Amino acid sequence: MASEAITKTQRSAFIAAWLGWGFDGLDGTLYLLVAAPFVKQLLGGVASATDVTRKAAIIQGVFLFGWAIGGTVFGRIGDRLGRSKTLTLTIITYAVFTGMAYFAHEWWHLLIFRFLAALGIGGEWAAGSALVSETFPRKYSHVASATLQNGYNIGMIVAALTVGWMGGLEYRYVFLIGVIPAFATIWIRKAVPEPAEWAGEREHREMPKVSELFRGQVLHVTMFTLTLAGICLSSVWALLYFGPQLLRSLAEVKSMPKADADSLVTNSTIVYCIWNVIGCYFAAVLSRYLGYRKAFSILLGCSMLTYLFGFRTVHSLGETRLWLDLAFFFSSGIFALFPLYVPPLFPTLLRTTGAGFSYNIGRLIAGFATIALAFSTAKVSPSQAIWMAGFLYIPGVVLALFIPVPPAETAVAEAVAA
């Protein structure tokens, strides 16, 4: 159908959002790959392993807090100011403050810079997803959502390659690469106009209050999406944060020279990101043919089984890498559903506010969990931390059967029934 054809403007909007996702993955992953050695360096190199682990976890926890706050704050800005303008602001924010991490000389300097960078990363999700939701043809929504999420995976791969490429330099240098996204905003401001749907609503309607998220039918949407996203985010961030530590904790890896261990972590990250890419398109196919409820349930159930069976005990290096790949395929692949599932559930002028709040607030839980588990390292190994996170999927499977259905999916189902 002609109305379903992808126009130049729609293509530009999608590319802008995809770049935002990719740069999110780049700037968000750089720290994960150098956390322990860089924090140890900032502590003077004589700190105990426990102190390094705890300080690194506090930085990551605060980063996740900033991500949640940024999603909420920039979400509101996105409804007031516009999707494209907000996308630009968020990218500049996380690019600048990721680069500022180069200048950190105390561990708490790094904490502050990561928190400020996270504000932009959290805000970008809401602005980018709303931008694509309001401009891209519904016909392509499932594959578009998966491709959008895979921008983050590509960013993670670039981060891994960057850390490997700059392995001969001090760890602080890798954060300078995080400044590059700022240059993309020049093109975005010129090429990506505000969506007509948002512009029309903004011109003719008053801005609803944030409190509308907690009233009437919108409250139902807010609570369901908030809880579902919280379960998925808390679990996957346990995998993201403790996965590299799990690899480094294996006896086979501990006996390696530092350069070889770093290379192993880099290569493993790239491999499980590739599995994640495949998982995203698998999730898109499930949602396209089975609907969001069944797709979420299947992916949550498979994630639960992978976490609970794959990380209850410590395995060999080869087995551990296999379980990590499977875990990322399911538990990270599930995020291909969120970008174009959540925004349409909310009214237009509450869209980035609602999407930003309900999706990102789960990172508060993930942040507290990361810190709590790190402070329990005497009792909880990286493998056990991931295993414990797997129990969160149990209520998630049940919840997914009752989540709200986007208007477009309801319309398709009604048409088929008729």
N, C-alpha and C positions, 0 to 999 in steps of 0.2 A: 504494500500500500504506500502511496506517495507520502501520506501523512506520517508514515513510520520511517521514512528515509532519514539518514543521519546528515544533518546540515553542518556547515563549517563552524557555526557558532556552537552547536552541540558538541562537535568534536573537540573544539578548543576548550570548552568547559570540562570535558572529561579528561583531557590531557593535563589541564591545570590541577585538577583534583588528584589525578594519578601521580603527578610529580610531587604534590604535597604529601601523599602517602609514602612515596619512595624516600623522600627526605626525612619523613618521620622515622622510617625504619633505619636510615643511616644514622641520624643523630641520636635515636633512642638506643641503638645497639652498640655504638662505639664504647660507651662506658662498661657495658656488660662484659666485653671481651678483655678489658684491661683493668677491671675493678680492683682485684686483689693486689696485683703488683704496683699499680699506680698509687693506691691508698697507702700501701706499705712505704713507698718512696716518700709520700707526703708526711708520713709519721716519722720519718727519719731513718727508716730501714732497720731500726732496732726493736720495733714494736713486736709483741708476741703475735702468733698466728690468730689467737682468739680476739685480740684487740683489732687486728686488721679486718677480720671477718665481721666483727660487730660494726665498726665504723663504715665499712663498705656497704653493709646492709642498711644502716641508717640513711646513708646517702641515697640508696636505691628506694627505700621506703618514702623518703621525703620527695624524691622525684615522682613517685606514683601519686603522692598527695597533690603535688603541683599539677600533674596531669588531670586529676579529677577537678581541681579548682578551675584550671584553664578551660576545661570542657564546658563548665557551667557559665563562667564569666564571659568567655568569647562566644558561647552559644547565644547569650542574650544580645551581645553586640551584633551577632550575625542576623538576628531578627530585626534589629533596629537600623543597622547601617547597611546591610546587604551581604550576600554570600561571597561575592568576588572580592569586595573590599576587605572583608574579615579574613578570607583565605590569605590575602597578601600580608595583613598585619600579623597573623599567626606564624607564617613562614619566616618573616623577618625576625620575630621574637625568638623562635627557637634556633635560628641560624646564628644570630649574634651571640646569644648566651652559651651555645655549645662551643663556639669559638673562644669565648672568654675563659673557658675551662683551662686553656693553655696557660693562663696567668695565675692559676691556683698554686699557692705555696704552702697552704695549710689544708687539712682535710675539710675543715668547715668552709673554706673558700669554695672548694669543689661542690660542697653541699648546696651552697647558695646559688651558684651558677646552674647546677642541674635542676634545681627547683624552678628557677626563672625560665630555663629552656623548656621545661615540662609544661608550663602555662601555655606556650604556643603550640606544642605538640597536641595537647588535649583539645585546644580550640580548633585546630585544623580539621580534626575528624568530623566535628559537627558541621562546619562550614562546607567542607568538601563533599560530604555525603548529601547534604541538602541541595547543594549546587547541581550535582548529577541527578538526584532524584527529581528535581524540578525542570530539568532541561533534556535529559536523555530519553529516547523513546522507550515506553514500557515494554515493548516487544523484546528488547535486548536487556532487560533489567537484571536477569539472573547472571548472565555471562559478564555483564558490565560490573556487577557487584563483586564477582570473583576476581576479575581483572584489576579492579580498583584495590582490593585487599592485597593482591599479589604485588602491587607497587611497594607495599611495606616489606614483603619478602625480598624483592630485588634490592631494596635499600639495605636490608640486613646482609645480603651477600656482598654488596659494595663495601659495607663496614668491615666485614671479615677480610676481604681482599686488601682493604686499606691498612688494617692492623698488620697483616702479613707483609705487605709491601714496605711499610715503615718500621719493620721489626728492628732495624739497626739503630733507630732513633729513640730518644726518650719517649715514654708513653704519652706525655702531654701533647706532643706534636700531632697525634692522630685527631685531636679535637679541632685543629685548624681546618680540616677538611669539611667540618660541619658548617663552615661559613658559606660554602658554595651555594646552598639553596637560596640565599638572599638575592642572588643575581637573577633567579627565575622570576621574581616578582615584577621585574621591569616588563617582561613579556605579558604576564598575567594581567596587569593593569591595562594594557593596550588591547589585548585580544579577547578578554572574557567579560562581557557585559553582565549585568544583573539579570536573573531569570525573570521573564515576563510575569509568571505566576506570583512571585514575591513582590515585584514592583506594583502590580495592580492592587494587591491586598494592602500594601503599605500606603498607597495613595488614598484609598477609599475607606479604610478601616482604622479604628483606633488600636494602638498596641494593647494587647491583653496583659494583665498583670501576671507576674511569675506564679502567683498563688493559684492561677487557673490550672496549673499542672496537678493540683491536688483537690480538684473539684469534679463532680459529675463523672462522665464517661472517661474524661482525660485522666482522672486519678487511676482508673482501672488500667489504662495503658501505661502510665508512669510506673506503677508498682510492679507490673508484670515484666516490663522491659528492664527495669532497674535490677530486679532480682535475677533474671536470666543472665543479663550481662555480668552481674557481680559474680555469679557462679563460674561463668566461663573465664572471666578475667583473672579471678583469684587463682584458679587452677593453672591456667597457662603461664602466668607470671612466676609461679613456683617452678615450672618447667624451664622457663627462659633464664631465670636467675640461678637456679641450682644445677641446671644441666651442664654448663661448662665446669662448675665446681665438681660435679660428679665425675666427669672425665678426668680431671686433674687429680682426684683422690684415689683413682685406681692404682694398684701396685704396679701394673705394667707401665703406666704413664709416669709415676713418681720416679721410676728408675731411668727415665729418658733424660737426655740433656735438655736444658731449658728451651733452646731453639726448636728442638724436635717436639716437645710438649706443646709449645705455642702453635707450631704448624699443625699439629693434630687437632687442637681445638678449633683453629681456623677452618681446616678442611671439613671437620665434622659439622661445623655451623653451616657451611655452604651446602653440604649434602642434605642436612635435615631441612634447610630452607627450600631446596628443590622438591623434597617430599611435600613440604607445605604448599608449594605452588600447585602440585598435582592434587593435593587434598582440597584446595579451594575450588578447583573446577569439578571435583567429585561432589562437593557440597552443592555447587550450583546446579548440577544435573539432578541431584536428589530433590532440591527445592522446586525445580522446574516441573518435575513429573509427579512428585508426591505431595507438594505443598510444604509450607514452612513448618507446620507442627510436626509432621512425620520426619522431616529432614532433621530438625533440631533434636528430636528424640533419638533417632538412630545414631547421630554423631555424638551426642552426649553419652549414650550407652556404650558405644565403642571406645570413647575416651576413658570412661570409667574402667572398663575391662583392661585397657592398655596400662593405665596407671597402677591399678591394684595388682595385676599379675606381673607387670614388667619391672616394678621398682621396690617390691617388698623385700627383696634380698639383693645383694651386690653380685653382679655377673662379671664375666670376662669382658675385655674391651670390645671385642667383636659383637657379643650379645648386647652389651650396653648401647652401642651405637645403633643396633637394629631396633631396640625398644624406643630409643629417642626418636628415630625416624618415624616409627609407627605413631608415637604419641603426638608428634608434630603434624602428621598427616591428618589425624582426626581432631585433636583438641585445638590446634591452630587453624586447621582448614575450616572449622566451624565459623570463623570470623568472616568468611566470605559472604555469609548470609546477612550480617548486621548492616552494612552500609546502605543498602537500598530496602531493607526490611523496616528499620526503625523510623526514619524520617517521615514516610507517608502516614504513619499512625497518628501523628500530631497535626493540629491545625496549622496552616501556613505561617502565621505570625508567632507561633510558639514552636516552630519546627526545629530550629537549631538550638533553642533553649531546652526544649524537651529531649531532643536527641543527645545533646551535649551533657545534660544532667543525668538522664537515666542510663546512658551507656557508660559514661566515665566515672560515675560515683562508685562503681564497683572497684575502682582502683584504690579507693581508701581502704577497703577490706584487704586488698592485695598488699598494700603498703604495710599495714599493721601486721599481716601474716608474715611477710618477708622479714621484718624486724624481729618478731617474736620467735620465728624459727631459727634465725641467726643467733639469737641470744640463748638458744637451747642446743647449740652445737655439741655440747658435751654429751647430750643424750640423743640428739637427732642428727643422723648423717644426711648428706645431700640426697641420697637415694630414698631414705625414709621420708624426707620432707616432701618429695614429689609423690610418694605413695600415699601419704596422709592427705594431700590435696585431692587425690582421686575420689575420696569419700564425698566431696562436695557435689559430684556429678549424680549421686543417687537421687536427691530431691530434684535435681535439674531435669532428669528424664521425665519425672511425673509432671513437673511444672510445664514442660514444653508442650504437653498434650492439650493445654488450656490457654496458651498464649493468644493474644489478639491477632486477627488476620488482617493484613493490609487491604484497603478498599479494592485495589486492582485484582488481587487474588479472589476476593469475594465475588467480584463481577464476572470473572472467568468461570468460577464454579457455578454461578447462577445461569450463565449462558449455556454451559454444558448440560446442566440439569433440564433446562427448557428444551 
